[in-house]
Amino acid sequence: MARFVVQEHHARHLHYDFRLEKEGVLKSWAVPKGVPEKKAVKRLAIQVEDHEVDYIDFEGKIPEGQYGAGTVRIWDKGVYELLSENPKRIIVALKGKKLKGRYALVHLKEDQWLLTKL
């Protein structure tokens, strides 16, 4: 199983970074309203640049003037199983301390996705 992390990121605006370890990097989405914890709740997730796998354990302050400046703390982490994937949809089973169960990322357009707990 691969790892995932959700980082609470106090930057210009509070958001949550949802990251899946895949293909040697962390595939990453910024989720302004947080990862849904209840079934059928849909949240906008903006795909952002991949991050290095080492970033999975990062907590701390990113200095002003740098990309993502602000405070980052780990909100949840664990492992996931990739259940299915195609260019329009990714389905995973998360096993974290807070997040458990199946989640879908559905591609809308450009860098916009919907993250839903199934």
C-alpha positions in Angstrom: 0.0 0.0 0.0 1.1 3.6 -0.7 0.9 6.5 1.8 -1.3 9.6 1.9 -1.3 12.7 3.9 -3.7 15.6 4.5 -1.8 18.8 5.6 -3.7 21.7 7.1 -2.1 24.7 5.4 -2.5 28.2 6.8 -1.3 30.2 3.7 -3.1 33.3 2.3 -6.3 31.3 2.9 -6.7 28.2 5.0 -6.9 25.1 2.9 -6.0 21.4 3.1 -3.5 19.7 0.9 -4.5 16.1 -0.1 -1.5 14.1 -1.2 -1.2 10.6 -2.6 2.2 8.9 -2.9 2.3 7.6 -6.5 5.0 7.1 -9.1 7.8 8.3 -6.8 6.1 11.7 -6.0 3.2 13.1 -4.0 0.3 13.8 -6.4 -1.3 16.8 -4.8 -4.6 18.7 -4.6 -5.5 21.8 -2.6 -8.9 21.4 -1.0 -10.2 24.8 0.2 -13.0 23.4 2.4 -11.2 20.3 3.6 -11.5 16.6 2.8 -15.1 15.4 3.3 -15.6 13.1 6.3 -19.2 12.2 5.4 -20.5 10.2 2.5 -21.8 12.0 -0.6 -20.2 15.4 0.4 -18.4 16.9 -2.6 -15.5 19.3 -2.3 -13.6 21.2 -5.0 -10.0 20.0 -5.2 -7.5 22.0 -7.3 -4.6 19.9 -8.6 -1.3 21.5 -7.8 2.3 20.6 -8.7 3.6 17.2 -7.5 5.7 17.3 -4.4 8.7 15.2 -3.4 7.9 12.2 -1.3 9.9 13.6 1.7 7.2 16.3 2.0 4.8 13.6 3.4 6.1 14.3 6.9 6.5 18.0 6.7 5.1 20.2 9.4 6.4 23.7 10.0 6.5 27.3 8.7 7.2 28.1 5.0 8.9 31.5 5.0 7.3 34.6 3.5 8.3 35.1 -0.2 8.4 31.3 -0.8 5.8 29.3 -2.7 3.1 28.2 -0.1 4.3 30.6 2.6 2.5 29.9 5.9 2.1 27.2 8.5 1.6 23.6 7.7 0.6 20.8 10.0 -0.4 17.2 9.4 -4.1 16.8 9.8 -4.2 13.1 8.9 -2.0 10.5 7.4 -2.1 6.8 6.6 -2.0 4.4 3.7 -4.3 3.9 0.8 -5.2 1.3 -1.8 -5.7 2.4 -5.4 -9.0 0.8 -6.4 -9.3 2.2 -9.9 -7.9 4.9 -12.1 -8.4 6.5 -15.5 -7.8 10.0 -16.8 -11.2 11.2 -15.5 -11.5 9.4 -12.1 -9.3 8.0 -9.3 -10.9 5.9 -6.6 -8.9 5.1 -3.4 -9.6 3.4 -0.1 -8.0 5.5 2.7 -6.9 4.0 6.0 -5.9 7.0 8.2 -6.5 8.0 11.8 -9.4 10.3 10.8 -10.2 9.4 7.1 -11.3 5.9 6.4 -13.2 4.5 3.5 -13.5 5.0 -0.3 -12.9 8.3 -1.9 -13.3 9.4 -5.5 -11.5 12.2 -7.3 -13.4 13.1 -10.5 -11.8 15.4 -13.1 -14.0 18.4 -14.1 -11.7 20.6 -16.3 -8.1 21.8 -16.3 -6.8 21.5 -12.8 -10.3 21.2 -11.1 -11.5 18.0 -9.5 -14.2 17.0 -7.2 -13.3 15.0 -4.1 -16.1 12.8 -2.7 -16.4 10.2 0.1 -18.2 7.2 -1.4 
